[in-house]
Amino acid sequence: MIAMFQETHFKSSSIPQCNNRYYVSWFHSPNPTSRSRGVSIALHKHFRHSVLSSFIDPNGRFIFLKLSVDQTIITVANVYFPNQRQVSFGTGFLRRLSRFADGSSIILGGDFNMVLDPALDASSGKSSVSSVAVRQFRSELSRLRLVDLWRVLHPGVRDYSFHSQIHNSYCRLDLLLISQTLLDSTPQCSIDSFLWSDHAPVCGLLSSYATHPRSASWRLNDNLLNDIICLAEVRKTIEEFELNHRSDPTSPPIKWEALKCVLRGVFISHSAS
């Protein structure tokens, strides 16, 4: 329903016609002077929403949209970070995003040109951004209560969204960050295959109250607490989660939200069985 593109390479004077029968509402932030940079957001024709406000960066770096969806206000943002001074740019960007969101839940996608955890998110295990700067940026994300959706759902897993042919290396530069409040929507997230670009698409799914009413939200089946096999897997999952995140500097509230998502999956699996 929401598609985000980075490095669109449009000039302000030559934005193409986007004649797509599925995506009929487009927002562009082109570079005013050259074909470098550029981001776009496209909204599907079946996406029931209304645009309350928007902000488009005149330099082709980001777009903010405040939407009313299912009587809930959310802020959708798309960003393309520079490949130098990422944390300096990112800190200012996040503060501007926070002011625009004004307390609403945030869905932030983009090419961040940096990894949040070099040990897991880069095939080389290294980052061009200093560890001090990375910790500073992660602290800003924590302050805004933004979480890396793919990492929350795949703790300890290695997968990459960008391939550098020059360095013959892989890393996860493309992120989908959401407010912690949206973790209650039983989210999904995947990194798809590399096709015609050196970046792979990152796809996220958040349940909507339009199709999942509040009265039908997930509740734990208490009978599973008497299932010896289920409880054994729950204990094992908690132990593995603790082991994988023992040295992770992420704040405890974010770890707790991540663990709840993982355990919910275990209970749902056993309930289905």
C-alpha positions as CSV (number, residue, x, y, z in Angstrom):
1,M,0.0,0.0,0.0
2,I,2.9,2.4,0.6
3,A,6.0,2.2,-1.7
4,M,9.2,4.1,-0.9
5,F,12.0,4.7,-3.4
6,Q,15.4,6.2,-3.0
7,E,18.0,7.4,-5.5
8,T,15.3,8.2,-8.0
9,H,17.7,10.5,-10.0
10,F,15.1,13.0,-11.1
11,K,15.9,16.7,-11.6
12,S,13.2,19.2,-10.4
13,S,12.7,20.2,-14.0
14,S,12.3,16.6,-15.3
15,I,10.1,14.6,-13.0
16,P,8.5,11.9,-15.1
17,Q,4.8,11.0,-15.4
18,C,4.2,8.1,-13.1
19,N,1.4,6.4,-15.0
20,N,0.7,3.3,-12.9
21,R,-2.8,1.9,-12.6
22,Y,-2.2,0.6,-9.0
23,Y,-0.2,3.6,-7.5
24,V,-2.1,6.8,-8.3
25,S,-0.8,9.1,-5.6
26,W,2.8,10.2,-5.8
27,F,5.1,12.5,-3.8
28,H,8.6,13.4,-5.1
29,S,11.6,15.1,-3.5
30,P,14.0,15.6,-6.4
31,N,17.4,17.2,-6.4
32,P,17.0,20.8,-7.8
33,T,20.4,20.9,-9.5
34,S,21.4,17.4,-10.7
35,R,20.1,13.8,-11.1
36,S,21.8,12.6,-7.9
37,R,19.8,11.7,-4.8
38,G,16.0,11.9,-4.9
39,V,13.2,10.1,-3.0
40,S,9.6,9.3,-3.8
41,I,6.6,7.8,-2.0
42,A,3.7,6.2,-3.9
43,L,0.3,5.3,-2.3
44,H,-1.9,2.4,-3.6
45,K,-5.3,3.2,-5.0
46,H,-6.9,0.8,-2.5
47,F,-5.1,2.3,0.5
48,R,-7.8,4.0,2.5
49,H,-6.3,7.2,3.8
50,S,-6.3,11.0,3.8
51,V,-3.3,13.2,3.8
52,L,-3.3,15.6,6.7
53,S,0.0,17.4,6.0
54,S,3.3,16.8,4.2
55,F,6.8,18.1,4.0
56,I,9.1,17.6,1.0
57,D,12.8,18.3,1.4
58,P,13.9,20.7,-1.4
59,N,17.3,18.9,-1.6
60,G,16.0,15.5,-2.5
61,R,16.8,13.8,0.8
62,F,13.4,13.0,2.5
63,I,9.6,13.2,2.5
64,F,7.2,13.3,5.4
65,L,3.5,12.5,5.2
66,K,1.0,12.7,8.0
67,L,-1.9,10.3,7.2
68,S,-5.2,9.4,8.7
69,V,-5.6,5.7,8.4
70,D,-8.5,3.8,10.0
71,Q,-9.2,6.8,12.2
72,T,-5.5,6.6,13.4
73,I,-2.9,9.3,12.6
74,I,0.5,7.9,11.4
75,T,3.5,9.6,10.0
76,V,5.2,8.0,7.0
77,A,8.7,9.1,6.1
78,N,11.2,8.2,3.4
79,V,14.8,9.2,3.6
80,Y,18.1,8.8,1.6
81,F,21.1,9.5,3.9
82,P,24.3,10.9,2.5
83,N,27.3,8.6,2.3
84,Q,29.4,10.9,4.5
85,R,28.6,12.4,7.9
86,Q,25.6,10.1,8.2
87,V,25.1,10.5,12.0
88,S,25.3,14.3,11.8
89,F,22.7,14.3,9.1
90,G,20.6,11.6,10.8
91,T,20.5,13.4,14.2
92,G,19.1,16.5,12.6
93,F,16.7,14.5,10.4
94,L,15.3,12.6,13.3
95,R,14.6,15.7,15.4
96,R,12.8,17.3,12.4
97,L,10.8,14.1,12.0
98,S,9.9,14.1,15.7
99,R,8.5,17.6,15.4
100,F,6.6,16.8,12.3
101,A,5.1,13.6,13.8
102,D,4.0,15.4,16.9
103,G,3.4,12.3,18.9
104,S,1.9,10.1,16.1
105,S,3.2,6.7,15.3
106,I,6.0,6.6,12.7
107,I,6.8,4.4,9.8
108,L,10.3,5.3,8.5
109,G,11.9,3.6,5.5
110,G,15.0,4.5,3.6
111,D,18.6,3.9,2.6
112,F,20.6,4.9,5.6
113,N,24.1,4.4,4.1
114,M,25.2,3.0,7.4
115,V,24.7,-0.2,9.5
116,L,23.3,-0.2,13.0
117,D,25.3,-3.4,14.0
118,P,28.4,-4.0,12.0
119,A,29.0,-7.4,13.5
120,L,25.6,-8.6,12.1
121,D,24.7,-6.2,9.4
122,A,28.0,-6.2,7.4
123,S,29.6,-9.2,5.8
124,S,33.0,-7.7,6.7
125,G,32.0,-7.1,10.3
126,K,33.2,-3.5,9.9
127,S,31.6,-0.1,9.3
128,S,32.9,3.1,7.7
129,V,31.1,5.0,10.5
130,S,32.8,5.0,13.9
131,S,31.3,2.8,16.7
132,V,30.9,6.0,18.8
133,A,28.8,7.6,16.1
134,V,26.7,4.5,15.5
135,R,25.9,4.3,19.3
136,Q,24.9,8.0,19.2
137,F,22.5,7.4,16.3
138,R,21.1,4.3,18.0
139,S,20.5,6.4,21.1
140,E,18.5,8.9,19.0
141,L,16.4,6.1,17.7
142,S,15.8,4.8,21.2
143,R,14.8,8.3,22.3
144,L,12.1,8.4,19.6
145,R,11.1,4.8,20.5
146,L,11.9,3.7,16.9
147,V,12.9,0.0,16.3
148,D,14.5,-1.7,13.4
149,L,11.5,-4.0,12.4
150,W,13.6,-6.6,10.5
151,R,16.1,-7.0,13.3
152,V,13.3,-7.2,16.0
153,L,11.7,-10.1,14.0
154,H,15.0,-11.8,13.1
155,P,17.3,-11.4,16.1
156,G,20.8,-12.8,15.5
157,V,20.1,-13.5,11.8
158,R,22.5,-12.3,9.0
159,D,20.9,-11.0,5.8
160,Y,21.8,-8.1,3.6
161,S,20.0,-5.5,1.4
162,F,23.0,-4.0,-0.5
163,H,25.8,-5.6,-2.5
164,S,28.9,-3.6,-3.3
165,Q,30.5,-4.9,-6.5
166,I,33.6,-2.8,-6.0
167,H,34.4,-4.2,-2.5
168,N,32.6,-7.5,-3.1
169,S,30.8,-7.1,0.2
170,Y,27.2,-7.1,1.5
171,C,25.5,-5.1,4.2
172,R,22.1,-4.1,5.4
173,L,21.8,-0.4,4.7
174,D,18.1,-0.3,3.8
175,L,15.9,-0.2,6.9
176,L,12.3,-0.1,7.9
177,L,11.9,1.6,11.3
178,I,8.6,1.8,13.2
179,S,7.4,3.2,16.5
180,Q,7.3,0.6,19.3
181,T,3.5,1.2,19.6
182,L,3.1,-0.5,16.1
183,L,4.7,-3.7,17.3
184,D,1.3,-4.7,18.7
185,S,0.1,-5.0,15.1
186,T,1.7,-8.4,14.7
187,P,4.2,-7.1,12.0
188,Q,6.1,-9.1,9.4
189,C,9.3,-8.0,7.5
190,S,11.4,-9.5,4.8
191,I,14.4,-8.7,2.6
192,D,13.6,-9.8,-0.9
193,S,15.9,-10.9,-3.7
194,F,18.3,-8.7,-5.6
195,L,16.9,-8.2,-9.1
196,W,17.9,-5.3,-11.3
197,S,19.5,-3.2,-8.6
198,D,22.4,-3.5,-6.1
199,H,19.8,-2.9,-3.4
200,A,17.2,-5.6,-2.4
201,P,13.6,-4.5,-1.5
202,V,12.7,-4.5,2.1
203,C,9.0,-5.3,2.7
204,G,7.0,-4.8,5.9
205,L,3.5,-5.8,6.8
206,L,1.5,-4.2,9.6
207,S,-2.1,-5.4,10.3
208,S,-4.8,-2.8,9.9
209,Y,-7.8,-2.2,12.2
210,A,-9.8,-2.0,8.9
211,T,-9.3,-5.8,8.5
212,H,-8.4,-6.7,12.1
213,P,-10.8,-5.0,14.6
214,R,-9.6,-4.2,18.0
215,S,-12.0,-6.7,19.5
216,A,-10.3,-9.5,17.6
217,S,-6.7,-8.7,18.6
218,W,-4.5,-11.6,19.6
219,R,-4.8,-13.0,23.1
220,L,-2.7,-15.7,24.6
221,N,-4.4,-19.1,24.8
222,D,-4.0,-20.0,28.5
223,N,-4.2,-23.7,27.7
224,L,-0.7,-23.5,26.1
225,L,0.8,-22.7,29.6
226,N,-0.1,-26.3,30.5
227,D,1.6,-27.7,27.4
228,I,5.0,-29.1,28.4
229,I,6.3,-29.1,24.8
230,C,5.2,-25.5,24.3
231,L,6.7,-24.3,27.6
232,A,10.0,-26.1,26.8
233,E,10.3,-24.1,23.5
234,V,9.4,-20.9,25.3
235,R,12.2,-21.4,27.8
236,K,14.6,-22.3,25.0
237,T,13.6,-19.2,23.0
238,I,14.1,-16.9,26.0
239,E,17.5,-18.4,26.7
240,E,18.6,-18.1,23.0
241,F,17.3,-14.5,22.8
242,E,19.2,-13.6,26.0
243,L,22.4,-15.2,24.7
244,N,22.2,-13.5,21.3
245,H,21.5,-10.1,22.8
246,R,23.8,-10.2,25.8
247,S,26.3,-7.8,24.3
248,D,23.7,-5.8,22.4
249,P,23.7,-2.1,23.7
250,T,20.0,-1.7,22.7
251,S,17.9,-0.4,25.6
252,P,16.0,-3.0,27.7
253,P,12.5,-1.7,26.7
254,I,13.3,-2.3,23.0
255,K,14.6,-5.8,23.8
256,W,11.5,-6.5,25.8
257,E,9.3,-5.5,22.9
258,A,11.3,-7.7,20.6
259,L,11.2,-10.7,22.9
260,K,7.4,-10.3,23.1
261,C,7.1,-10.5,19.3
262,V,9.3,-13.6,19.2
263,L,7.4,-15.4,21.9
264,R,4.1,-14.4,20.3
265,G,5.2,-16.3,17.2
266,V,6.0,-19.4,19.3
267,F,2.6,-19.4,21.0
268,I,0.8,-18.8,17.6
269,S,2.7,-21.7,16.1
270,H,1.7,-24.1,18.9
271,S,-1.8,-22.9,18.9
272,A,-2.1,-23.6,15.2
273,S,-0.7,-27.0,15.7
